[in-house]
Amino acid sequence: MRPDDIITHAPTADVVARETARLPAPSPEAEESLRRILEAATRPSTPTPWPTLLLEARGKMDSRSAEPATSHRGGLTGMALVLAKRAFRFTFQPFINELLRKQVEFNESILDALATLHDVQREQSRAQAAWRNEQERRMAQLEASGAPPASRRRSARRGR
């Protein structure tokens, strides 16, 4: 197929509008079904809190902060070590922040991407459930009308 076969200037919009006006009106059931499908597709996604499985990682996202300085040693030695650790952290915190800045940015971007993937998956699951409900509703209508399934109609035409 060539592009010229697809792109045309004819028919004009007026011709398409006239031909559309000659189409038969759809049944109320078909209109209602289409309305439900379009409403489900255009419904905005609801904002959700962070996924539970990412909450702990979100709390640990900033690797620049450290736990409070502690020591397992008691007495003056333990207090001196804690004081030395606090002094080291206070003195070198600007350097630590600069060293870990790119890591923190990376952690934030990864967690944002994971949260986005989670939201997309949730929306796809919702759309799939709506589609499945619509198919089950259509199947129930066909069964209620007594129409044979397509596989039985094909086999009857083949003479089986």
Contact map, one row per residue, 1 for C-alpha under 8 A:
1110110000000000000000000000000000000000000000000000000000000000000000000000000000000000000000000000000000000000000000000000000000000000000000000000000000000000
1111110000000000000000000000000000000000000000000000000000000000000000000000000000000000000000000000000000000000000000000000000000000000000000000000000000000000
1111111000000000000000000000000000000000000000000000000000000000000000000000000000000000000000000000000000000000000000000000000000000000000000000000000000000000
0111111100000000000000000000000000000000000000000000000000000000000000000000000000000000000000000000000000000000000000000000000000000000000000000000000000000000
1111111100000000000000000000000000000000000000000000000000000000000000000000000000000000000000000000000000000000000000000000000000000000000000000000000000000000
1111111100000000000000000000000000000000000000000000000000000000000000000000000000000000000000000000000000000000000000000000000000000000000000000000000000000000
0011111110000000000000000000000000000000000000000000000000000000000000000000000000000000000000000000000000000000000000000000000000000000000000000000000000000000
0001111111100000000000000000000000000000000000000000000000000000000000000000000000000000000000000000000000000000000000000000000000000000000000000000000000000000
0000001111110000000000000000000000000000000000000000000000000000000000000000000000000000000000000000000000000000000000000000000000000000000000000000000000000000
0000000111110000000000000000000000000000000000000000000000000000000000000000000000000000000000000000000000000000000000000000000000000000000000000000000000000000
0000000111111111000000000000000000000000000000000000000000000000000000000000000000000000000000000000000000000000000000000000000000000000000000000000000000000000
0000000011111111000000000000000000000000000000000000000000000000000000000000000000000000000000000000000000000000000000000000000000000000000000000000000000000000
0000000000111111100000000000000000000000000000000000000000000000000000000000000000000000000000000000000000000000000000000000000000000000000000000000000000000000
0000000000111111110000000000000000000000000000000000000000000000000000000000000000000000000000000000000000000000000000000000000000000000000000000000000000000000
0000000000111111111000000000000000000000000000000000000000000000000000000000000000000000000000000000000000000000000000000000000000000000000000000000000000000000
0000000000111111111100000000000000000000000000000000000000000000000000000000000000000000000000000000000000000000000000000000000000000000000000000000000000000000
0000000000001111111110000000000000000000000000000000000000000000000000000000000000000000000000000000000000000000000000000000000000000000000000000000000000000000
0000000000000111111111000000000000000000000000000000000000000000000000000000000000000000000000000000000000000000000000000000000000000000000000000000000000000000
0000000000000011111111100000000000000000000000000000000000000000000000000000000000000000000000000000000000000000000000000000000000000000000000000000000000000000
0000000000000001111111100000000000000000000000000000000000000000000000000000000000000000000000000000000000000000000000000000000000000000000000000000000000000000
0000000000000000111111100000000000000000000000000000000000000000000000000000000000000000000000000000000000000000000000000000000000000000000000000000000000000000
0000000000000000011111110000000000000000000000000000000000000000000000000000000000000000000000000000000000000000000000000000000000000000000000000000000000000000
0000000000000000001111111000000000000000000000000000000000000000000000000000000000000000000000000000000000000000000000000000000000000000000000000000000000000000
0000000000000000000001111100000000000000000000000000000000000000000000000000000000000000000000000000000000000000000000000000000000000000000000000000000000000000
0000000000000000000000111110000000000000000000000000000000000000000000000000000000000000000000000000000000000000000000000000000000000000000000000000000000000000
0000000000000000000000011111011000000000000000000000000000000000000000000000000000000000000000000000000000000000000000000000000000000000000000000000000000000000
0000000000000000000000001111111000000000000000000000000000000000000000000000000000000000000000000000000000000000000000000000000000000000000000000000000000000000
0000000000000000000000000111111100000000000000000000000000000000000000000000000000000000000000000000000000000000000000000000000000000000000000000000000000000000
0000000000000000000000000011111110000000000000000000000000000000000000000000000000000000000000000000000000000000000000000000000000000000000000000000000000000000
0000000000000000000000000111111111000000000000000000000000000000000000000000000000000000000000000000000000000000000000000000000000000000000000000000000000000000
0000000000000000000000000111111111100000000000000000000000000000000000000000000000000000000000000000000000000000000000000000000000000000000000000000000000000000
0000000000000000000000000001111111110000000000000000000000000000000000000000000000000000000000000000000000000000000000000000000000000000000000000000000000000000
0000000000000000000000000000111111111000000000000000000000000000000000000000000000000000000000000000000000000000000000000000000000000000000000000000000000000000
0000000000000000000000000000011111111100000000000000000000000000000000000000000000000000000000000000000000000000000000000000000000000000000000000000000000000000
0000000000000000000000000000001111111110000000000000000000000000000000000000000000000000000000000000000000000000000000000000000000000000000000000000000000000000
0000000000000000000000000000000111111111000000000000000000000000000000000000000000000000000000000000000000000000000000000000000000000000000000000000000000000000
0000000000000000000000000000000011111111100000000000000000000000000000000000000000000000000000000000000000000000000000000000000000000000000000000000000000000000
0000000000000000000000000000000001111111110000000000000000000000000000000000000000000000000000000000000000000000000000000000000000000000000000000000000000000000
0000000000000000000000000000000000111111111000000000000000000000000000000000000000000000000000000000000000000000000000000000000000000000000000000000000000000000
0000000000000000000000000000000000011111111000000000000000000000000000000000000000000000000000000000000000000000000000000000001001000000000000000000000000000000
0000000000000000000000000000000000001111111000000000000000000000000000000000000000000000000000000000000000000000000000000000001000000000000000000000000000000000
0000000000000000000000000000000000000111111100000000000000000000000000000000000000000000000000000000000000000000000000000000000000000000000000000000000000000000
0000000000000000000000000000000000000011111110000000000000000000000000000000000000000000000000000000000000000000000000000000000000000000000000000000000000000000
0000000000000000000000000000000000000000011111000000000000000000000000000000000000000000000000000000000000000000000000000000000000000000000000000000000000000000
0000000000000000000000000000000000000000001111100000000000000000000000000000000000000000000000000000000000000000000000000010000000000000000000000000000000000000
0000000000000000000000000000000000000000000111110000000000000000000000000000000000000000000000000000000000000000000000000000000000000000000000000000000000000000
0000000000000000000000000000000000000000000011111000000000000000000000000000000000000000000000000000000000000000000000000000000000000000000000000000000000000000
0000000000000000000000000000000000000000000001111110000000000000000000000000000000000000000000000000000000000000000000000000000000000000000000000000000000000000
0000000000000000000000000000000000000000000000111110000000000000000000000000000000000000000000000000000000000000000000000000000000000000000000000000000000000000
0000000000000000000000000000000000000000000000011111011000000000000000000000000000000000000000000000000000000000001000000000000000000000000000000000000000000000
0000000000000000000000000000000000000000000000011111111000000000000000000000000000000000000000000000000000000000001001000000000000000000000000000000000000000000
0000000000000000000000000000000000000000000000000111111100000000000000000000000000000000000000000000000000000000000000000000000000000000000000000000000000000000
0000000000000000000000000000000000000000000000000011111110000000000000000000000000000000000000000000000000000000000000000000000000000000000000000000000000000000
0000000000000000000000000000000000000000000000000111111111000000000000000000000000000000000000000000000000000010001000000000000000000000000000000000000000000000
0000000000000000000000000000000000000000000000000111111111100000000000000000000000000000000000000000000000000000000000000000000000000000000000000000000000000000
0000000000000000000000000000000000000000000000000001111111110000000000000000000000000000000000000000000000000000000000000000000000000000000000000000000000000000
0000000000000000000000000000000000000000000000000000111111111000000000000000000000000000000000000000000000000010000000000000000000000000000000000000000000000000
0000000000000000000000000000000000000000000000000000011111111000000000000000000000000000000000000000000000000010000000000000000000000000000000000000000000000000
0000000000000000000000000000000000000000000000000000001111111100000000000000000000000000000000000000000000000000000000000000000000000000000000000000000000000000
0000000000000000000000000000000000000000000000000000000111111110000000000000000000000000000000000000000000000000000000000000000000000000000000000000000000000000
0000000000000000000000000000000000000000000000000000000011111110000000000000000000000000000000000000000100110000000000000000000000000000000000000000000000000000
0000000000000000000000000000000000000000000000000000000000111111100000000000000000000000000000000000000100100000000000000000000000000000000000000000000000000000
0000000000000000000000000000000000000000000000000000000000011111110000000000000000000000000000000001001100000000000000000000000000000000000000000000000000000000
0000000000000000000000000000000000000000000000000000000000000111110000000000000000000000000000011001100100000000000000000000000000000000000000000000000000000000
0000000000000000000000000000000000000000000000000000000000000111111000000000000000000000000000000000000000000000000000000000000000000000000000000000000000000000
0000000000000000000000000000000000000000000000000000000000000011111100000000000000000000000000000000000000000000000000000000000000000000000000000000000000000000
0000000000000000000000000000000000000000000000000000000000000000111110000000000000000000000000000000000000000000000000000000000000000000000000000000000000000000
0000000000000000000000000000000000000000000000000000000000000000011111000000000000000000000000000000000000000000000000000000000000000000000000000000000000000000
0000000000000000000000000000000000000000000000000000000000000000001111100000000001001100000000000000000000000000000000000000000000000000000000000000000000000000
0000000000000000000000000000000000000000000000000000000000000000000111110000000001000000000000000000000000000000000000000000000000000000000000000000000000000000
0000000000000000000000000000000000000000000000000000000000000000000011111100011011000000000000000000000000000000000000000000000000000000000000000000000000000000
0000000000000000000000000000000000000000000000000000000000000000000001111100010000000000000000000000000000000000000000000000000000000000000000000000000000000000
0000000000000000000000000000000000000000000000000000000000000000000000111110110000000000000000000000000000000000000000000000000000000000000000000000000000000000
0000000000000000000000000000000000000000000000000000000000000000000000111111111000000000000000000000000000000000000000000000000000000000000000000000000000000000
0000000000000000000000000000000000000000000000000000000000000000000000001111111000000000000000000000000000000000000000000000000000000000000000000000000000000000
0000000000000000000000000000000000000000000000000000000000000000000000000111111100000000000000000000000000000000000000000000000000000000000000000000000000000000
0000000000000000000000000000000000000000000000000000000000000000000000001111111110000000000000000000000000000000000000000000000000000000000000000000000000000000
0000000000000000000000000000000000000000000000000000000000000000000000111111111111000000000000000000000000000000000000000000000000000000000000000000000000000000
0000000000000000000000000000000000000000000000000000000000000000000000100111111111100000000000000000000000000000000000000000000000000000000000000000000000000000
0000000000000000000000000000000000000000000000000000000000000000000000000001111111110000000000000000000000000000000000000000000000000000000000000000000000000000
0000000000000000000000000000000000000000000000000000000000000000000000100000111111111000000000000000000000000000000000000000000000000000000000000000000000000000
0000000000000000000000000000000000000000000000000000000000000000000011100000011111111100000000000000000000000000000000000000000000000000000000000000000000000000
0000000000000000000000000000000000000000000000000000000000000000000000000000001111111110000000000000000000000000000000000000000000000000000000000000000000000000
0000000000000000000000000000000000000000000000000000000000000000000000000000000111111111000000000000000000000000000000000000000000000000000000000000000000000000
0000000000000000000000000000000000000000000000000000000000000000000010000000000011111111100000000000000000000000000000000000000000000000000000000000000000000000
0000000000000000000000000000000000000000000000000000000000000000000010000000000001111111110000000000000000000000000000000000000000000000000000000000000000000000
0000000000000000000000000000000000000000000000000000000000000000000000000000000000111111111000000000000000000000000000000000000000000000000000000000000000000000
0000000000000000000000000000000000000000000000000000000000000000000000000000000000011111111100000000000000000000000000000000000000000000000000000000000000000000
0000000000000000000000000000000000000000000000000000000000000000000000000000000000001111111110000000000000000000000000000000000000000000000000000000000000000000
0000000000000000000000000000000000000000000000000000000000000000000000000000000000000111111110000000000000000000000000000000000000000000000000000000000000000000
0000000000000000000000000000000000000000000000000000000000000000000000000000000000000011111111000000000000000000000000000000000000000000000000000000000000000000
0000000000000000000000000000000000000000000000000000000000000000000000000000000000000001111111110000000000000000000000000000000000000000000000000000000000000000
0000000000000000000000000000000000000000000000000000000000000000000000000000000000000000111111111000000000000000000000000000000000000000000000000000000000000000
0000000000000000000000000000000000000000000000000000000000000000000000000000000000000000001111111100000000000000000000000000000000000000000000000000000000000000
0000000000000000000000000000000000000000000000000000000000000000000000000000000000000000000111111110000000000000000000000000000000000000000000000000000000000000
0000000000000000000000000000000000000000000000000000000000000001000000000000000000000000000111111111000000000000000000000000000000000000000000000000000000000000
0000000000000000000000000000000000000000000000000000000000000001000000000000000000000000000011111111100000000000000000000000000000000000000000000000000000000000
0000000000000000000000000000000000000000000000000000000000000000000000000000000000000000000001111111100000000000000000000000000000000000000000000000000000000000
0000000000000000000000000000000000000000000000000000000000000000000000000000000000000000000000111111110000000000000000000000000000000000000000000000000000000000
0000000000000000000000000000000000000000000000000000000000000011000000000000000000000000000000011111111100000000000000000000000000000000000000000000000000000000
0000000000000000000000000000000000000000000000000000000000000001000000000000000000000000000000001111111110000000000000000000000000000000000000000000000000000000
0000000000000000000000000000000000000000000000000000000000000000000000000000000000000000000000000011111111000000000000000000000000000000000000000000000000000000
0000000000000000000000000000000000000000000000000000000000000010000000000000000000000000000000000001111111100000000000000000000000000000000000000000000000000000
0000000000000000000000000000000000000000000000000000000000001111000000000000000000000000000000000001111111110000000000000000000000000000000000000000000000000000
0000000000000000000000000000000000000000000000000000000000000000000000000000000000000000000000000000111111111000000000000000000000000000000000000000000000000000
0000000000000000000000000000000000000000000000000000000000000000000000000000000000000000000000000000011111111100000000000000000000000000000000000000000000000000
0000000000000000000000000000000000000000000000000000000000001100000000000000000000000000000000000000001111111110000000000000000000000000000000000000000000000000
0000000000000000000000000000000000000000000000000000000000001000000000000000000000000000000000000000000111111111000000000000000000000000000000000000000000000000
0000000000000000000000000000000000000000000000000000000000000000000000000000000000000000000000000000000011111111100000000000000000000000000000000000000000000000
0000000000000000000000000000000000000000000000000000000000000000000000000000000000000000000000000000000001111111110000000000000000000000000000000000000000000000
0000000000000000000000000000000000000000000000000000010011000000000000000000000000000000000000000000000000111111111000000000000000000000000000000000000000000000
0000000000000000000000000000000000000000000000000000000000000000000000000000000000000000000000000000000000011111111100000000000000000000000000000000000000000000
0000000000000000000000000000000000000000000000000000000000000000000000000000000000000000000000000000000000001111111110000000000000000000000000000000000000000000
0000000000000000000000000000000000000000000000000000000000000000000000000000000000000000000000000000000000000111111111000000000000000000000000000000000000000000
0000000000000000000000000000000000000000000000000110010000000000000000000000000000000000000000000000000000000011111111100000000000000000000000000000000000000000
0000000000000000000000000000000000000000000000000000000000000000000000000000000000000000000000000000000000000001111111110000000000000000000000000000000000000000
0000000000000000000000000000000000000000000000000000000000000000000000000000000000000000000000000000000000000000111111111000000000000000000000000000000000000000
0000000000000000000000000000000000000000000000000010000000000000000000000000000000000000000000000000000000000000011111111100000000000000000000000000000000000000
0000000000000000000000000000000000000000000000000000000000000000000000000000000000000000000000000000000000000000001111111110000000000000000000000000000000000000
0000000000000000000000000000000000000000000000000000000000000000000000000000000000000000000000000000000000000000000111111111000000000000000000000000000000000000
0000000000000000000000000000000000000000000000000000000000000000000000000000000000000000000000000000000000000000000011111111100000000000000000000000000000000000
0000000000000000000000000000000000000000000000000000000000000000000000000000000000000000000000000000000000000000000001111111110000000000000000000000000000000000
0000000000000000000000000000000000000000000010000000000000000000000000000000000000000000000000000000000000000000000000111111111000000000000000000000000000000000
0000000000000000000000000000000000000000000000000000000000000000000000000000000000000000000000000000000000000000000000011111111100000000000000000000000000000000
0000000000000000000000000000000000000000000000000000000000000000000000000000000000000000000000000000000000000000000000001111111110000000000000000000000000000000
0000000000000000000000000000000000000000000000000000000000000000000000000000000000000000000000000000000000000000000000000111111111000000000000000000000000000000
0000000000000000000000000000000000000001100000000000000000000000000000000000000000000000000000000000000000000000000000000011111111100000000000000000000000000000
0000000000000000000000000000000000000000000000000000000000000000000000000000000000000000000000000000000000000000000000000001111111110000000000000000000000000000
0000000000000000000000000000000000000000000000000000000000000000000000000000000000000000000000000000000000000000000000000000111111111000000000000000000000000000
0000000000000000000000000000000000000001000000000000000000000000000000000000000000000000000000000000000000000000000000000000011111111100000000000000000000000000
0000000000000000000000000000000000000000000000000000000000000000000000000000000000000000000000000000000000000000000000000000001111111110000000000000000000000000
0000000000000000000000000000000000000000000000000000000000000000000000000000000000000000000000000000000000000000000000000000000111111111000000000000000000000000
0000000000000000000000000000000000000000000000000000000000000000000000000000000000000000000000000000000000000000000000000000000011111111100000000000000000000000
0000000000000000000000000000000000000000000000000000000000000000000000000000000000000000000000000000000000000000000000000000000001111111110000000000000000000000
0000000000000000000000000000000000000000000000000000000000000000000000000000000000000000000000000000000000000000000000000000000000111111111000000000000000000000
0000000000000000000000000000000000000000000000000000000000000000000000000000000000000000000000000000000000000000000000000000000000011111111100000000000000000000
0000000000000000000000000000000000000000000000000000000000000000000000000000000000000000000000000000000000000000000000000000000000001111111110000000000000000000
0000000000000000000000000000000000000000000000000000000000000000000000000000000000000000000000000000000000000000000000000000000000000111111111000000000000000000
0000000000000000000000000000000000000000000000000000000000000000000000000000000000000000000000000000000000000000000000000000000000000011111111100000000000000000
0000000000000000000000000000000000000000000000000000000000000000000000000000000000000000000000000000000000000000000000000000000000000001111111110000000000000000
0000000000000000000000000000000000000000000000000000000000000000000000000000000000000000000000000000000000000000000000000000000000000000111111111000000000000000
0000000000000000000000000000000000000000000000000000000000000000000000000000000000000000000000000000000000000000000000000000000000000000011111111111000000000000
0000000000000000000000000000000000000000000000000000000000000000000000000000000000000000000000000000000000000000000000000000000000000000001111111111000000000000
0000000000000000000000000000000000000000000000000000000000000000000000000000000000000000000000000000000000000000000000000000000000000000000111111110000000000000
0000000000000000000000000000000000000000000000000000000000000000000000000000000000000000000000000000000000000000000000000000000000000000000011111110000000000000
0000000000000000000000000000000000000000000000000000000000000000000000000000000000000000000000000000000000000000000000000000000000000000000001111111000000000000
0000000000000000000000000000000000000000000000000000000000000000000000000000000000000000000000000000000000000000000000000000000000000000000001111111100000000000
0000000000000000000000000000000000000000000000000000000000000000000000000000000000000000000000000000000000000000000000000000000000000000000001100111110110000000
0000000000000000000000000000000000000000000000000000000000000000000000000000000000000000000000000000000000000000000000000000000000000000000000000011111110000000
0000000000000000000000000000000000000000000000000000000000000000000000000000000000000000000000000000000000000000000000000000000000000000000000000001111111000000
0000000000000000000000000000000000000000000000000000000000000000000000000000000000000000000000000000000000000000000000000000000000000000000000000000111111100000
0000000000000000000000000000000000000000000000000000000000000000000000000000000000000000000000000000000000000000000000000000000000000000000000000001111111110000
0000000000000000000000000000000000000000000000000000000000000000000000000000000000000000000000000000000000000000000000000000000000000000000000000001111111111000
0000000000000000000000000000000000000000000000000000000000000000000000000000000000000000000000000000000000000000000000000000000000000000000000000000011111111100
0000000000000000000000000000000000000000000000000000000000000000000000000000000000000000000000000000000000000000000000000000000000000000000000000000001111111111
0000000000000000000000000000000000000000000000000000000000000000000000000000000000000000000000000000000000000000000000000000000000000000000000000000000111111111
0000000000000000000000000000000000000000000000000000000000000000000000000000000000000000000000000000000000000000000000000000000000000000000000000000000011111111
0000000000000000000000000000000000000000000000000000000000000000000000000000000000000000000000000000000000000000000000000000000000000000000000000000000001111111
0000000000000000000000000000000000000000000000000000000000000000000000000000000000000000000000000000000000000000000000000000000000000000000000000000000000111111
0000000000000000000000000000000000000000000000000000000000000000000000000000000000000000000000000000000000000000000000000000000000000000000000000000000000111111
